[in-house]
Amino acid sequence: MFIFFKECVYRFVWDKELCQTLLGYAGWNLIGNVSFVARTQGINILLNIFLGPTINAARGIAVQVNTAITSFVANFQLAVNPQIIKSYASKDILGMNKLIIQSSKYSFLLLYILALPLLLETDYILKIWLTVIPNYGVLFCRLMIISTLIDTLSGTLLSSVLATGKVKTYQLVTSSIFLLSMPLSYVFLKLGYSPEYTIYIEMLLYVLALFARLLFVNKLVSLSIMEYFNKVIIKCLLVVALSCILPILLRLNMQDGLLRLFCVSLLSLVTSIVLIYYIGLYKSEKVFFQNMYKTRIAKIINK
């Protein structure tokens, strides 16, 4: 059923300036996406040329494990991104910067809660899943999870740059950094280095990209780099350094098996959450989570 309104009239309008802006924005972002495909698939091709399909299989397993644990954090960042864009559109730069810092920290810590038991028990988990673990399978999984933890810190920084619409220089710089992975990996593999160096290179490039993104966000929305380091990176490093001690000691003093997997996972979960609460969060954040917890409990009781 169609309803026609006389006051509603369709008219074709060609806005050259708007179209140029949209095409430019899409085009520069396309460069970033192409660099992502080139570096991921390019590394697969290089590994296949130098070391054969077996190493590619190990990398494929690592990618699957990594994708499984990052999907939850990806959903969290997906929920935060519209709020960052809204804050920029309403010119609430202080609120936007606060949101960038908090969401970067929360993204890392949420992923770390899932990553710690996997990092400690990678060999046993893969043994249950695959029975026969390919060479470099365990090492690839661990290194890829660590590199993803580093990259997670940059997630909301990327969103804040995209919110400004000024992506040309940003995409040129970050894409150039990531495209270095192919020639650098080629050189290292050609010189006879082992395949895990391709992930070491990726980790280094993630660190460089983090610094580059911080510089861009500082320039575009005046985010304090020192504040980001103090409130995000230092807090996260403290939690990581302290929370892994007890699980590692437990792992070293227990025999490999299902019981150790359960105990290490449980201890990792408890120590991570406790240290995140007492070290990773500020007082205002603790109050916020306490109130949210009380509200949820009250809703459950009232039902």
C-alpha positions as CSV (number, residue, x, y, z in Angstrom):
1,M,0.0,0.0,0.0
2,F,1.4,3.3,-1.0
3,I,0.5,6.7,0.5
4,F,1.3,9.9,-1.5
5,F,1.8,13.2,0.2
6,K,1.6,16.3,-2.0
7,E,4.1,18.2,0.2
8,C,6.7,15.4,-0.3
9,V,8.5,15.8,-3.6
10,Y,11.5,13.9,-4.8
11,R,14.2,16.0,-6.5
12,F,17.6,14.9,-7.7
13,V,20.4,17.2,-6.4
14,W,24.1,17.0,-7.3
15,D,26.2,18.3,-4.4
16,K,29.7,18.2,-5.9
17,E,31.5,19.2,-2.6
18,L,29.6,16.7,-0.5
19,C,30.3,13.9,-3.1
20,Q,34.0,14.7,-3.1
21,T,34.1,14.6,0.7
22,L,32.4,11.2,0.8
23,L,34.4,9.7,-2.0
24,G,37.7,11.0,-0.4
25,Y,36.7,9.6,3.0
26,A,35.8,6.2,1.5
27,G,38.9,6.2,-0.8
28,W,41.4,6.8,2.0
29,N,39.8,4.2,4.2
30,L,40.0,1.8,1.3
31,I,43.7,2.2,1.4
32,G,43.8,1.2,5.0
33,N,41.7,-1.9,4.3
34,V,43.9,-2.9,1.3
35,S,47.0,-2.6,3.6
36,F,45.3,-4.9,6.1
37,V,44.5,-7.5,3.4
38,A,48.0,-7.2,1.9
39,R,49.9,-7.7,5.2
40,T,47.7,-10.6,6.4
41,Q,47.5,-12.5,3.1
42,G,51.0,-11.5,2.1
43,I,52.5,-13.1,5.2
44,N,50.7,-16.3,4.4
45,I,52.1,-16.3,0.9
46,L,55.6,-15.7,2.2
47,L,55.4,-18.4,4.8
48,N,54.1,-20.8,2.1
49,I,57.0,-19.9,-0.3
50,F,59.7,-20.2,2.3
51,L,58.5,-22.9,4.7
52,G,55.5,-24.7,3.0
53,P,51.9,-25.3,3.9
54,T,52.5,-26.9,7.3
55,I,53.6,-23.5,8.8
56,N,50.5,-21.9,7.1
57,A,48.4,-24.5,8.9
58,A,49.9,-23.5,12.2
59,R,49.3,-19.8,11.5
60,G,45.7,-20.6,10.5
61,I,45.1,-22.3,13.8
62,A,46.5,-19.3,15.7
63,V,44.2,-17.0,13.7
64,Q,41.1,-19.1,14.6
65,V,42.0,-19.1,18.3
66,N,42.7,-15.4,18.2
67,T,39.5,-14.6,16.4
68,A,37.5,-16.5,19.0
69,I,38.7,-14.5,21.9
70,T,38.7,-11.1,20.2
71,S,35.1,-11.2,19.0
72,F,33.8,-10.2,22.5
73,V,36.0,-7.1,22.7
74,A,35.2,-6.2,19.1
75,N,31.5,-6.1,20.1
76,F,32.4,-3.8,23.1
77,Q,34.3,-1.4,20.8
78,L,31.5,-1.5,18.3
79,A,29.1,-0.3,21.0
80,V,31.5,2.5,22.1
81,N,32.3,3.9,18.6
82,P,29.0,5.7,18.1
83,Q,29.3,7.4,21.4
84,I,32.8,8.7,20.4
85,I,31.4,10.0,17.1
86,K,28.4,11.6,18.9
87,S,30.7,13.4,21.4
88,Y,32.8,14.8,18.6
89,A,29.7,15.9,16.6
90,S,28.4,17.7,19.7
91,K,31.8,19.3,20.3
92,D,32.2,17.6,23.7
93,I,35.9,17.1,23.2
94,L,36.6,16.5,26.9
95,G,33.9,13.9,27.1
96,M,35.2,12.3,24.0
97,N,38.8,12.1,25.3
98,K,37.6,10.6,28.6
99,L,35.6,8.0,26.6
100,I,38.7,7.2,24.4
101,I,40.9,6.6,27.5
102,Q,38.3,4.5,29.4
103,S,37.3,2.4,26.4
104,S,40.9,1.7,25.4
105,K,41.7,0.5,29.0
106,Y,38.5,-1.6,29.3
107,S,39.0,-3.2,25.8
108,F,42.5,-4.3,26.8
109,L,41.5,-5.6,30.2
110,L,38.5,-7.5,28.9
111,L,40.6,-9.2,26.3
112,Y,43.3,-9.9,28.9
113,I,40.9,-11.7,31.2
114,L,40.2,-14.1,28.4
115,A,43.8,-14.2,27.1
116,L,45.7,-15.0,30.3
117,P,44.5,-18.6,30.8
118,L,44.8,-19.2,27.0
119,L,48.4,-18.0,27.1
120,L,49.3,-20.2,30.0
121,E,47.6,-23.3,28.8
122,T,47.9,-23.0,25.0
123,D,49.6,-26.3,24.6
124,Y,47.1,-28.4,26.5
125,I,44.1,-26.6,24.9
126,L,45.4,-27.2,21.4
127,K,46.1,-30.9,22.4
128,I,42.5,-31.3,23.4
129,W,41.3,-29.6,20.2
130,L,43.7,-31.0,17.6
131,T,45.3,-34.1,19.2
132,V,48.3,-33.6,17.0
133,I,49.7,-30.0,17.2
134,P,51.6,-28.7,14.1
135,N,55.0,-27.3,14.6
136,Y,55.0,-23.6,15.8
137,G,51.2,-24.0,16.5
138,V,51.6,-23.2,20.3
139,L,54.1,-20.4,19.7
140,F,52.1,-18.8,16.9
141,C,48.9,-18.8,19.1
142,R,50.7,-17.1,22.0
143,L,52.5,-14.5,20.0
144,M,49.3,-13.6,18.0
145,I,47.3,-13.2,21.2
146,I,50.0,-10.8,22.6
147,S,50.1,-8.8,19.3
148,T,46.3,-8.5,19.4
149,L,46.4,-7.3,23.0
150,I,48.8,-4.5,21.8
151,D,46.5,-3.7,18.9
152,T,43.4,-3.5,21.1
153,L,44.8,-0.4,22.7
154,S,44.5,1.4,19.3
155,G,40.8,0.5,18.6
156,T,39.2,3.6,20.0
157,L,42.0,5.8,18.8
158,L,41.1,4.8,15.2
159,S,37.5,5.6,15.9
160,S,38.3,9.0,17.1
161,V,40.3,9.8,14.0
162,L,37.5,8.5,11.8
163,A,35.0,10.7,13.7
164,T,36.9,13.9,12.6
165,G,36.8,12.8,9.0
166,K,40.4,13.9,8.5
167,V,41.8,10.5,7.5
168,K,44.0,11.2,4.5
169,T,47.4,11.7,6.3
170,Y,46.4,9.2,9.0
171,Q,45.7,6.4,6.5
172,L,48.8,7.1,4.5
173,V,51.0,6.9,7.6
174,T,49.4,3.9,9.3
175,S,49.0,2.0,6.1
176,S,52.7,2.6,5.3
177,I,53.7,1.3,8.7
178,F,51.7,-1.9,8.3
179,L,52.8,-2.5,4.7
180,L,56.4,-2.7,6.1
181,S,55.5,-6.1,7.4
182,M,55.8,-7.8,4.0
183,P,59.3,-6.6,3.0
184,L,60.6,-6.9,6.5
185,S,59.3,-10.5,6.8
186,Y,60.7,-11.3,3.4
187,V,64.2,-10.1,4.5
188,F,64.1,-12.1,7.8
189,L,62.8,-15.3,6.1
190,K,65.4,-14.9,3.3
191,L,68.2,-14.6,5.9
192,G,67.0,-17.9,7.5
193,Y,65.2,-16.6,10.6
194,S,62.5,-18.8,12.0
195,P,58.8,-18.1,11.1
196,E,57.8,-16.6,14.4
197,Y,59.8,-13.5,13.5
198,T,57.0,-12.5,11.1
199,I,54.8,-12.1,14.2
200,Y,57.6,-10.3,16.1
201,I,57.6,-7.8,13.2
202,E,53.8,-7.5,13.4
203,M,54.0,-6.8,17.2
204,L,56.7,-4.1,16.6
205,L,54.5,-2.5,13.9
206,Y,51.5,-2.5,16.2
207,V,53.6,-0.6,18.8
208,L,54.7,1.9,16.1
209,A,51.1,2.3,14.9
210,L,49.9,2.9,18.5
211,F,52.4,5.8,18.8
212,A,51.4,7.2,15.4
213,R,47.7,7.1,16.3
214,L,48.4,8.8,19.6
215,L,50.1,11.6,17.8
216,F,47.2,12.0,15.3
217,V,44.6,12.0,18.0
218,N,46.6,14.5,20.0
219,K,46.7,16.8,17.0
220,L,43.1,16.3,16.0
221,V,41.2,16.3,19.3
222,S,43.9,17.4,21.8
223,L,44.1,14.0,23.6
224,S,47.0,14.2,26.1
225,I,49.6,11.6,25.3
226,M,51.0,11.6,28.9
227,E,47.5,11.2,30.3
228,Y,46.9,8.2,27.9
229,F,50.1,6.6,29.1
230,N,49.4,7.1,32.8
231,K,45.7,6.1,32.7
232,V,45.9,3.3,30.1
233,I,49.3,1.8,29.3
234,I,50.8,2.0,32.8
235,K,47.6,0.8,34.5
236,C,47.3,-2.2,32.1
237,L,51.0,-3.1,32.4
238,L,50.7,-3.1,36.2
239,V,47.7,-5.4,36.1
240,V,49.5,-7.8,33.6
241,A,52.7,-7.9,35.6
242,L,51.0,-8.7,38.9
243,S,48.1,-10.9,37.8
244,C,50.2,-13.5,36.0
245,I,52.5,-14.3,38.9
246,L,50.3,-16.7,40.9
247,P,48.9,-18.6,37.8
248,I,52.4,-19.1,36.4
249,L,53.6,-20.5,39.8
250,L,50.6,-22.8,40.0
251,R,51.2,-24.0,36.4
252,L,54.8,-24.8,37.2
253,N,53.9,-26.8,40.3
254,M,51.1,-28.9,38.8
255,Q,51.1,-31.8,36.4
256,D,49.8,-31.3,32.9
257,G,46.1,-32.2,32.7
258,L,42.5,-31.2,32.9
259,L,42.8,-30.4,36.6
260,R,45.6,-27.9,36.0
261,L,43.7,-26.3,33.1
262,F,40.7,-25.7,35.4
263,C,42.8,-24.5,38.4
264,V,45.0,-22.2,36.3
265,S,42.0,-20.8,34.4
266,L,40.1,-20.2,37.7
267,L,43.1,-18.5,39.4
268,S,43.8,-16.4,36.3
269,L,40.2,-15.2,36.3
270,V,40.1,-14.4,40.0
271,T,43.5,-12.6,40.1
272,S,42.8,-10.7,36.9
273,I,39.4,-9.4,38.1
274,V,40.7,-8.5,41.6
275,L,43.7,-6.7,40.4
276,I,41.7,-4.9,37.6
277,Y,39.3,-3.7,40.3
278,Y,42.0,-2.5,42.8
279,I,44.7,-1.4,40.5
280,G,43.2,-0.9,37.0
281,L,40.2,1.2,38.0
282,Y,40.0,4.7,39.5
283,K,37.7,5.5,42.4
284,S,35.0,7.0,40.2
285,E,35.1,3.9,37.9
286,K,34.8,1.6,41.0
287,V,31.7,3.5,42.2
288,F,30.2,3.3,38.7
289,F,30.6,-0.5,38.5
290,Q,29.4,-0.9,42.1
291,N,26.2,1.0,41.3
292,M,25.7,-1.0,38.1
293,Y,26.2,-4.3,40.0
294,K,23.7,-3.2,42.8
295,T,21.2,-2.2,40.1
296,R,21.5,-5.6,38.4
297,I,21.2,-7.5,41.6
298,A,18.1,-5.5,42.6
299,K,16.4,-6.2,39.3
300,I,17.1,-10.0,39.7
301,I,15.7,-10.0,43.3
302,N,12.6,-8.0,42.3
303,K,11.8,-10.5,39.6
